[in-house]
Amino acid sequence: MTTPKPGSILLGSTRPAVLRDWYRKALAPEHKGEGAIDLGGFLLVIDQRDDVGSTTSEPGRVILNFHVDNFDEVEEQLRAAGVDWIAPAEDRPAGRFATFADPDGNYLQIIQFKRDE
């Protein structure tokens, strides 16, 4: 049996241009154009949708996690982009976590897992 590999996620929005600009600024400043945003081999597709509200009603239902090697560097990049922090950096037994939101209210996290020593 074959296990499918996730390759992309679609974010439906009433303001796709605003959302696309935010994701570029916060997470992919080198991205150009209107197509899918490459987030390290995982594609983010942002599309106009008329069947969604302007903000999500349950932002914690699905959280997009970004695994990072240098938490402080990525946290600084996000601060410089002016993201809205939901939960600031926190050390947990598994590693370091922080949660932030995009302009539509979707939650995202940066995570630096502890390495086995």
N, C-alpha and C positions, 0 to 999 in steps of 0.2 A: 504494500500500500504506500502511496506517495503522500508526503506531507507538503501541502502548498506553502510557499514562502511569501510572506507579505511583501509587497513591492511599493504600495502607495496608499494614501488616505485622501479622501475627498472631504473638504470642508465646504459645506453649502453656506452661503451668506447673502444677505440683502445688500451688502456693500463689498463686493469682491475686490474692487480696486483698493479700498482702504485696508482690507485685510492682507492683500498681497504685498502692499507697500510696508505694512508693519512687519510681516514675516521676513521680508528682505532685510529691513533695517536691523531687526533683532537677531536673526539667525543665519541669514545668507546674504551678507552685503555684496558679495561678488556676483549674485544672480542678476541677469538682465533678461528683458523680454516678458512676455505675458504667459508663457507656458508653465508647466509644472516646475516647482522649485525643488531642486535636488538637495536633500538634506543628508549628505553622506551616503548616497546610494538608495535612499528611501525617498520616494517622490511625494510631494505635497501638491495636491491639485485643489485649486480654489475656484469655485464656480458660483455664478448667480443662481439663486434658488428663490422661488416664490412660495414654497411650502414650508419655510422656516421663519421664525421670528427674528427680530433685529439682534436679540441676544439669546443665549441658551438658557433654558429654564432649569436645567440640572447639570451644572458645569462639572461636577465631580463624577458623573456617570462614566465618561471616557476621558482619560488623561494621557496625553502624548508625552512619553518620557524620552529624554535625551541623556544617554550615557556619556559622561565626559571623563577625560583623563586629568584635566586641570580645572577643578571646580572654581577656584578663585578667578582664573582668567575668564571663564565663561560668565560667571556672575558679574564681573566688571563690564564685560561686553553688553550684557543685558541691562545693567544699571545705566550705562551710557546711552542705550537706546530708549530709556525711560519706561521700562515695563512696569506694570502694576503687580506688585508682589502680594500674593495671597498668604503664603507662609514663608518667612525668611529662612535662610540657611539654618539647618539643624543637623547635628550629628546624631545618628542612630546606630544601633548595633551593626547594621548591614553597610553603613556608609554615610555620606553626607547628601542631604536632600534640600531642595527649595522649590516652591510652587509659585507660578505666576500665571497671568491671564492675558489672552489676546483681546483685541478690541470688541469681539463678539462675545466675550466672557468665557471662552473655552479655556480649560486649565491645561497647563503644561508643567513639566518638572525637569529640572536638571538633577542628575544623580551621579555621584562618584562612589561606586561600590568599593568597599575595602578589598584589597587583594589578599589572597591566602598567603600567609607568611611561612 
